[in-house]
Amino acid sequence: MTIRSVQAIPVSVPFEMWGPKPMLGGKPRGMEMLLIRVENDQGLVGWGEAFGFVVWPATKTAIEQLVEPLVLGRDERDIAGIHADLSKKFHLLGRTGPVMYALSGLDIALWDLAGKMQDRSVAEMLGGVQRTRIKAYASLIRYTDPDLVALNAQRAVAQGFDAIKLHEITLAPIERARQAVGPDVRLMVDCNCPWSLDETLQMCQQLHPLDLDWLEEPIWPPEDHEALAQVRRLGGIPTAAGENATSYLDFKHMFQAGALDVAQPSVTKIGGFTEMVRIEQLCQTFKVGFAPHSPYVGPGLLATLHILAASHSEAELEYCFCEMDDNPMGASVKAVGGCLTLPTGPGLGCDPDMHLVNTYTVR
């Protein structure tokens, strides 16, 4: 058995977020994802997703120029060996960014392919299915406008979500969201690394009355684990981070620094299933909460769904709160009543609709 081809397919799908869309090149963005397609010499295909969004051209180049030439002809069943070998070969190019995103997408696709070869789901290969219906929280895109934040928080509650994550960085929209959903809906805030330690502690004082489940990545730069540890000790709000972590060891250093209540590794960025398994075990060792980062709408979301289906942690799934009528992954990635159901097929359980992929491929 050998790998015959590796392709990176960028797609940009229209979406609705009930507010002004982020702009790219003077035009509203679509929802970008970089699909990774791996085919073996028997004609079986595995699908993955590498972190895309606006950086997808660089990740696509890494797949085509670096990854594919070194994996053609290799045994696709040797997932761990391929991951270790390529990680070492590419370390001089950086331990994060497009090269690691490419390795992440490859790893997910190889696990999907392995599941199809064994007629087993990835969740079964990860140790067994613990639950098939996974509760999700609504992860809202940044709106800035307090009225839009309140409106969309209420919209999420009406669709069955009882936990909401905001991406706001000023007090007014966060306060309006809490007022809009009431005290019984859990609220989290992802800041995307905007503040110094002093600024973060000042914000914590203002945010404390809003009863947040966690404050996510408040510190710039994100690798300042000591500052985040001080926020955890002094801020009075649980801390969460990890989407910008570069490796297993980066998470270990955060845990040793006492920086985190909740760890958030991202399967499309950190190294795929192979690294996610190790990081979840590390969370258990350090008794840190496990809540993967997954604001994705393609195979990356399905990969996270399988991780949580096999986990004993009862963690909830981060769900990008938007509508996509033409998502190539179809109903498999759509929440119903605030939950997603694990697909029953082998591997990830669902392949993309190639008609929609071809329609929305970025050329």
KEDRENBA-610991 format. One line per field, with one value per residue (C-alpha): residue number from 0; residue in three letters; x, y, z. Coordinates in Angstrom, 2 decimals, m for minus. Example, Ala and Ser with C-alpha at 12.3 -4.5 7.8 and 13.67 -1.06 7.14 Angstrom:
2
k <- [0, 1] .
r <- [Ala, Ser] .
px <- [12.30, 13.67] .
py <- [m4.50, m1.06] .
pz <- [7.80, 7.14] .
***
This chain:
363
k <- [0, 1, 2, 3, 4, 5, 6, 7, 8, 9, 10, 11, 12, 13, 14, 15, 16, 17, 18, 19, 20, 21, 22, 23, 24, 25, 26, 27, 28, 29, 30, 31, 32, 33, 34, 35, 36, 37, 38, 39, 40, 41, 42, 43, 44, 45, 46, 47, 48, 49, 50, 51, 52, 53, 54, 55, 56, 57, 58, 59, 60, 61, 62, 63, 64, 65, 66, 67, 68, 69, 70, 71, 72, 73, 74, 75, 76, 77, 78, 79, 80, 81, 82, 83, 84, 85, 86, 87, 88, 89, 90, 91, 92, 93, 94, 95, 96, 97, 98, 99, 100, 101, 102, 103, 104, 105, 106, 107, 108, 109, 110, 111, 112, 113, 114, 115, 116, 117, 118, 119, 120, 121, 122, 123, 124, 125, 126, 127, 128, 129, 130, 131, 132, 133, 134, 135, 136, 137, 138, 139, 140, 141, 142, 143, 144, 145, 146, 147, 148, 149, 150, 151, 152, 153, 154, 155, 156, 157, 158, 159, 160, 161, 162, 163, 164, 165, 166, 167, 168, 169, 170, 171, 172, 173, 174, 175, 176, 177, 178, 179, 180, 181, 182, 183, 184, 185, 186, 187, 188, 189, 190, 191, 192, 193, 194, 195, 196, 197, 198, 199, 200, 201, 202, 203, 204, 205, 206, 207, 208, 209, 210, 211, 212, 213, 214, 215, 216, 217, 218, 219, 220, 221, 222, 223, 224, 225, 226, 227, 228, 229, 230, 231, 232, 233, 234, 235, 236, 237, 238, 239, 240, 241, 242, 243, 244, 245, 246, 247, 248, 249, 250, 251, 252, 253, 254, 255, 256, 257, 258, 259, 260, 261, 262, 263, 264, 265, 266, 267, 268, 269, 270, 271, 272, 273, 274, 275, 276, 277, 278, 279, 280, 281, 282, 283, 284, 285, 286, 287, 288, 289, 290, 291, 292, 293, 294, 295, 296, 297, 298, 299, 300, 301, 302, 303, 304, 305, 306, 307, 308, 309, 310, 311, 312, 313, 314, 315, 316, 317, 318, 319, 320, 321, 322, 323, 324, 325, 326, 327, 328, 329, 330, 331, 332, 333, 334, 335, 336, 337, 338, 339, 340, 341, 342, 343, 344, 345, 346, 347, 348, 349, 350, 351, 352, 353, 354, 355, 356, 357, 358, 359, 360, 361, 362] .
r <- [Met, Thr, Ile, Arg, Ser, Val, Gln, Ala, Ile, Pro, Val, Ser, Val, Pro, Phe, Glu, Met, Trp, Gly, Pro, Lys, Pro, Met, Leu, Gly, Gly, Lys, Pro, Arg, Gly, Met, Glu, Met, Leu, Leu, Ile, Arg, Val, Glu, Asn, Asp, Gln, Gly, Leu, Val, Gly, Trp, Gly, Glu, Ala, Phe, Gly, Phe, Val, Val, Trp, Pro, Ala, Thr, Lys, Thr, Ala, Ile, Glu, Gln, Leu, Val, Glu, Pro, Leu, Val, Leu, Gly, Arg, Asp, Glu, Arg, Asp, Ile, Ala, Gly, Ile, His, Ala, Asp, Leu, Ser, Lys, Lys, Phe, His, Leu, Leu, Gly, Arg, Thr, Gly, Pro, Val, Met, Tyr, Ala, Leu, Ser, Gly, Leu, Asp, Ile, Ala, Leu, Trp, Asp, Leu, Ala, Gly, Lys, Met, Gln, Asp, Arg, Ser, Val, Ala, Glu, Met, Leu, Gly, Gly, Val, Gln, Arg, Thr, Arg, Ile, Lys, Ala, Tyr, Ala, Ser, Leu, Ile, Arg, Tyr, Thr, Asp, Pro, Asp, Leu, Val, Ala, Leu, Asn, Ala, Gln, Arg, Ala, Val, Ala, Gln, Gly, Phe, Asp, Ala, Ile, Lys, Leu, His, Glu, Ile, Thr, Leu, Ala, Pro, Ile, Glu, Arg, Ala, Arg, Gln, Ala, Val, Gly, Pro, Asp, Val, Arg, Leu, Met, Val, Asp, Cys, Asn, Cys, Pro, Trp, Ser, Leu, Asp, Glu, Thr, Leu, Gln, Met, Cys, Gln, Gln, Leu, His, Pro, Leu, Asp, Leu, Asp, Trp, Leu, Glu, Glu, Pro, Ile, Trp, Pro, Pro, Glu, Asp, His, Glu, Ala, Leu, Ala, Gln, Val, Arg, Arg, Leu, Gly, Gly, Ile, Pro, Thr, Ala, Ala, Gly, Glu, Asn, Ala, Thr, Ser, Tyr, Leu, Asp, Phe, Lys, His, Met, Phe, Gln, Ala, Gly, Ala, Leu, Asp, Val, Ala, Gln, Pro, Ser, Val, Thr, Lys, Ile, Gly, Gly, Phe, Thr, Glu, Met, Val, Arg, Ile, Glu, Gln, Leu, Cys, Gln, Thr, Phe, Lys, Val, Gly, Phe, Ala, Pro, His, Ser, Pro, Tyr, Val, Gly, Pro, Gly, Leu, Leu, Ala, Thr, Leu, His, Ile, Leu, Ala, Ala, Ser, His, Ser, Glu, Ala, Glu, Leu, Glu, Tyr, Cys, Phe, Cys, Glu, Met, Asp, Asp, Asn, Pro, Met, Gly, Ala, Ser, Val, Lys, Ala, Val, Gly, Gly, Cys, Leu, Thr, Leu, Pro, Thr, Gly, Pro, Gly, Leu, Gly, Cys, Asp, Pro, Asp, Met, His, Leu, Val, Asn, Thr, Tyr, Thr, Val, Arg] .
px <- [0.00, 1.42, 0.45, m0.22, m1.15, m1.63, m3.69, m4.55, m7.89, m8.83, m12.53, m14.33, m18.01, m20.63, m21.88, m24.26, m23.26, m26.10, m23.81, m21.01, m18.57, m14.79, m13.15, m10.34, m8.90, m11.80, m14.42, m16.38, m14.69, m16.17, m15.60, m12.23, m11.07, m8.13, m9.15, m6.40, m7.01, m4.76, m5.21, m3.51, m2.60, m5.88, m7.89, m9.05, m9.20, m8.75, m9.79, m8.31, m8.24, m5.22, m5.61, m6.64, m8.57, m6.54, m3.21, m4.28, m2.01, 1.08, m0.26, m1.16, 2.38, 3.79, 1.66, 2.66, 6.34, 7.36, 4.94, 3.79, 7.29, 8.35, 5.29, 4.62, 5.27, 5.24, 3.01, m0.06, m0.60, 2.58, 0.93, 3.12, 6.30, 5.39, 4.47, 7.74, 9.90, 8.40, 8.37, 12.12, 12.86, 10.91, 11.85, 14.27, 11.33, 9.47, 7.60, 4.37, 2.68, 1.94, 4.35, 2.77, m0.70, 0.15, 1.34, m1.86, m4.04, m2.02, m2.32, m6.12, m6.42, m4.25, m6.42, m9.53, m7.94, m6.93, m10.50, m11.81, m9.26, m10.27, m13.99, m13.84, m14.52, m11.65, m13.34, m13.17, m9.48, m8.86, m9.98, m13.71, m16.85, m17.93, m20.84, m22.41, m24.20, m21.83, m23.04, m21.71, m21.29, m21.92, m18.72, m19.78, m17.71, m16.61, m19.30, m18.05, m21.53, m23.22, m26.67, m25.49, m23.72, m26.89, m29.07, m26.85, m26.37, m30.16, m30.31, m27.89, m29.97, m33.10, m31.33, m30.70, m27.25, m26.90, m23.27, m21.87, m18.37, m17.83, m14.83, m15.21, m12.47, m14.44, m16.74, m19.97, m20.76, m19.90, m22.21, m24.97, m24.60, m24.96, m28.04, m29.50, m29.10, m29.60, m27.70, m28.38, m26.55, m22.82, m20.64, m17.00, m14.82, m11.98, m9.91, m7.36, m4.30, m4.80, m3.58, m0.60, m0.74, m1.83, m4.52, m5.78, m6.05, m7.96, m10.37, m10.78, m12.03, m14.66, m15.60, m15.78, m19.46, m20.45, m19.68, m17.57, m16.75, m13.33, m11.26, m9.42, m6.03, m6.07, m2.26, 0.04, 2.25, 0.54, 3.81, 4.12, 2.96, 4.16, 1.93, m1.05, m0.29, m0.50, m3.88, m5.01, m3.79, m4.96, m7.73, m10.51, m11.64, m10.59, m8.03, m8.08, m5.56, m3.91, m4.95, m1.63, 0.46, 3.18, 3.67, 3.13, 6.03, 4.46, 1.39, 3.60, 5.35, 2.00, 0.87, 4.14, 3.78, 0.29, m1.15, m4.28, m7.57, m8.60, m6.33, m7.44, m5.30, m6.42, m6.35, m5.70, m2.75, m0.99, m0.29, m3.59, m4.94, m1.44, m0.56, m4.07, m4.02, m0.75, m1.96, m5.21, m3.17, m0.99, m4.10, m5.12, m1.68, m1.73, m5.48, m6.13, m9.46, m9.55, m11.64, m10.29, m10.26, m12.45, m14.14, m14.08, m16.78, m15.15, m13.12, m11.38, m14.70, m15.43, m11.96, m12.65, m16.03, m14.33, m11.78, m14.56, m16.65, m13.73, m12.88, m13.89, m13.73, m17.32, m15.89, m18.17, m17.54, m16.72, m19.19, m18.78, m22.11, m23.03, m25.15, m23.64, m26.25, m23.61, m21.13, m19.49, m19.66, m23.45, m25.50, m22.56, m21.26, m24.57, m25.71, m29.28, m30.61, m27.13, m25.63, m23.85, m24.18, m21.17, m21.42, m21.73, m19.42, m15.77, m12.96, m14.35, m17.73, m18.38, m16.64, m17.13, m19.66, m17.35, m19.90, m19.85, m16.08, m15.64, m18.16, m16.34, m12.71, m10.51, m8.68] .
py <- [0.00, 3.37, 7.02, 7.90, 11.59, 14.47, 17.49, 20.76, 22.16, 25.68, 26.45, 29.64, 29.15, 31.90, 32.21, 34.30, 35.75, 38.28, 41.27, 42.85, 40.20, 40.47, 42.06, 40.71, 42.74, 45.18, 42.43, 40.47, 37.17, 33.77, 30.94, 29.58, 26.06, 24.13, 20.54, 17.92, 14.87, 11.80, 8.86, 5.48, 3.03, 1.18, 4.29, 4.89, 8.56, 10.21, 13.79, 16.28, 20.01, 22.23, 25.58, 27.86, 31.10, 33.85, 32.01, 29.10, 30.00, 29.50, 26.25, 25.00, 25.73, 23.80, 20.78, 20.89, 21.84, 20.15, 17.50, 15.69, 15.01, 13.34, 11.15, 9.80, 6.07, 5.78, 3.37, 5.37, 3.12, 4.42, 7.61, 8.07, 7.39, 9.84, 12.50, 12.09, 11.99, 15.07, 17.03, 16.49, 17.20, 20.47, 21.83, 24.37, 25.91, 26.62, 24.60, 26.45, 28.28, 26.92, 23.98, 22.65, 23.41, 21.29, 18.41, 18.71, 18.40, 15.44, 13.68, 14.11, 12.75, 9.73, 8.89, 9.22, 6.89, 4.41, 4.33, 3.56, 0.79, m0.76, 0.05, 1.86, 5.43, 7.61, 7.81, 4.02, 4.09, 6.74, 4.34, 3.89, 5.93, 7.32, 9.40, 9.96, 13.23, 16.07, 19.24, 22.42, 26.03, 28.84, 30.66, 34.07, 36.02, 39.48, 42.10, 45.05, 46.62, 45.87, 45.62, 43.03, 41.07, 41.00, 40.07, 37.17, 35.92, 35.73, 34.03, 31.35, 30.71, 30.42, 27.72, 25.63, 26.70, 27.28, 28.44, 31.25, 32.46, 36.05, 37.49, 41.03, 43.17, 46.03, 45.96, 47.30, 44.43, 41.81, 43.48, 43.66, 39.97, 39.07, 41.28, 39.72, 36.06, 36.35, 34.71, 31.06, 30.99, 30.38, 33.05, 32.93, 35.61, 35.03, 38.22, 37.05, 38.32, 42.13, 43.27, 43.66, 42.12, 45.39, 45.96, 42.42, 42.74, 46.01, 44.29, 41.40, 43.82, 45.12, 41.67, 39.93, 40.79, 39.16, 35.63, 34.37, 30.69, 31.67, 34.51, 33.22, 34.42, 37.93, 38.39, 39.70, 37.99, 34.59, 32.87, 34.96, 32.10, 33.77, 36.79, 34.53, 32.68, 35.99, 36.64, 33.25, 33.99, 37.59, 38.14, 36.16, 34.61, 31.14, 31.31, 29.45, 29.33, 27.05, 27.81, 29.63, 27.02, 25.59, 22.07, 19.49, 21.04, 24.50, 23.14, 21.46, 24.77, 26.53, 23.88, 24.03, 27.81, 27.40, 29.50, 27.57, 26.32, 25.18, 24.03, 24.59, 22.74, 23.06, 19.88, 21.75, 23.67, 21.55, 18.36, 16.57, 13.64, 12.37, 15.41, 15.99, 12.56, 13.38, 16.80, 15.44, 12.92, 15.77, 17.67, 14.66, 14.48, 18.16, 18.18, 20.96, 21.19, 20.07, 22.11, 21.95, 25.07, 24.36, 27.32, 25.28, 24.21, 21.30, 18.16, 20.04, 20.28, 16.59, 15.69, 17.59, 15.89, 12.47, 13.55, 14.60, 11.52, 9.36, 11.58, 10.94, 14.68, 15.61, 18.72, 20.69, 21.37, 24.88, 25.60, 28.52, 30.31, 31.01, 29.59, 27.88, 26.49, 25.08, 23.59, 20.61, 18.61, 18.97, 18.00, 16.26, 19.62, 21.30, 21.71, 20.81, 21.92, 22.94, 19.50, 17.62, 13.90, 11.74, 10.41, 6.63, 5.97, 4.89, 7.39, 10.88, 9.51, 11.92, 12.91, 16.34, 16.80, 17.16, 19.13, 21.83, 21.55, 22.15, 25.00, 26.88, 25.98, 29.08, 29.13] .
pz <- [0.00, m0.98, m1.21, m4.84, m4.57, m2.15, m3.18, m1.47, m2.65, m1.50, m1.37, m0.41, 0.36, 0.86, 4.43, 6.47, 9.84, 10.27, 10.22, 8.15, 6.93, 7.40, 4.38, 2.21, m0.67, m0.49, m0.78, 1.84, 2.60, 2.00, 4.46, 3.36, 4.00, 2.58, 1.89, 1.79, m0.43, m0.11, m2.48, m2.19, m4.96, m4.43, m5.25, m1.66, m0.66, 2.72, 3.43, 5.85, 6.44, 6.95, 8.65, 5.83, 6.17, 4.49, 4.88, 2.67, m0.29, 1.87, 3.32, m0.16, m1.33, 1.65, 0.70, m2.95, m2.66, 0.59, 1.77, m1.36, m2.79, 0.47, 1.01, m2.48, m2.45, 1.34, 3.24, 4.20, 7.24, 8.91, 10.17, 13.23, 11.25, 8.51, 11.08, 13.01, 9.87, 8.24, 11.50, 11.83, 8.18, 8.19, 11.62, 10.15, 8.28, 11.50, 14.09, 13.43, 10.58, 7.10, 7.29, 10.49, 9.13, 6.09, 8.28, 10.30, 7.22, 5.97, 9.33, 9.42, 5.87, 6.70, 9.74, 7.57, 5.02, 7.74, 9.03, 5.56, 5.12, 8.47, 8.15, 11.48, 12.52, 13.69, 17.10, 17.33, 16.39, 19.06, 21.77, 21.34, 20.97, 24.34, 22.97, 19.58, 20.28, 21.12, 22.77, 21.16, 22.11, 19.62, 18.69, 17.36, 14.88, 16.04, 15.43, 17.56, 17.47, 20.84, 19.23, 16.71, 19.44, 21.54, 18.53, 17.48, 21.03, 21.30, 17.90, 19.13, 22.25, 20.10, 18.05, 21.15, 22.34, 26.08, 25.90, 23.73, 23.01, 21.96, 20.13, 21.41, 22.96, 24.51, 27.50, 25.99, 23.56, 26.19, 28.70, 26.09, 25.33, 29.01, 29.29, 26.14, 27.14, 30.90, 33.76, 32.86, 29.51, 29.89, 28.32, 27.25, 25.65, 23.18, 22.90, 20.28, 22.17, 22.32, 25.75, 28.06, 31.52, 33.14, 30.51, 30.96, 34.72, 34.31, 31.91, 34.32, 36.96, 34.55, 33.24, 36.60, 37.28, 33.97, 35.28, 32.36, 32.03, 30.74, 29.28, 26.22, 24.99, 26.48, 26.52, 23.81, 22.85, 23.26, 24.15, 27.33, 29.53, 32.72, 32.13, 31.44, 34.66, 36.54, 34.93, 36.15, 39.68, 39.93, 37.42, 39.06, 35.74, 34.45, 31.63, 28.31, 25.46, 22.96, 19.39, 18.96, 20.77, 18.59, 19.95, 22.67, 24.57, 24.32, 26.09, 28.68, 29.38, 29.78, 32.23, 34.19, 34.39, 35.85, 33.01, 32.07, 33.37, 29.87, 27.02, 23.42, 20.88, 17.26, 15.16, 11.87, 13.34, 15.98, 14.02, 13.43, 15.42, 16.21, 18.33, 19.70, 21.37, 23.13, 24.26, 25.69, 27.70, 28.92, 30.02, 32.09, 33.70, 34.69, 35.45, 32.95, 31.14, 27.49, 25.02, 21.45, 19.31, 16.27, 14.58, 11.38, 8.97, 7.14, 7.90, 10.73, 12.54, 11.89, 13.18, 16.40, 16.67, 16.59, 19.20, 21.55, 20.78, 21.98, 24.95, 28.55, 29.27, 28.26, 26.60, 24.30, 20.63, 19.44, 16.62, 14.21, 14.43, 10.82, 8.01, 4.95, 2.57, 0.21, 2.67, 0.88, 4.14, 4.27, 7.31, 9.01, 10.23, 11.05, 14.65, 15.52, 18.88, 19.98, 19.27, 16.49, 15.81, 15.04, 11.46, 11.26, 8.31, 8.46, 8.93, 9.45, 8.38, 5.53, 2.30, 0.73, m2.06, m5.06, m7.06, m4.37, m4.01, m7.74, m7.64, m4.89, m5.56, m5.61, m8.91] .
***
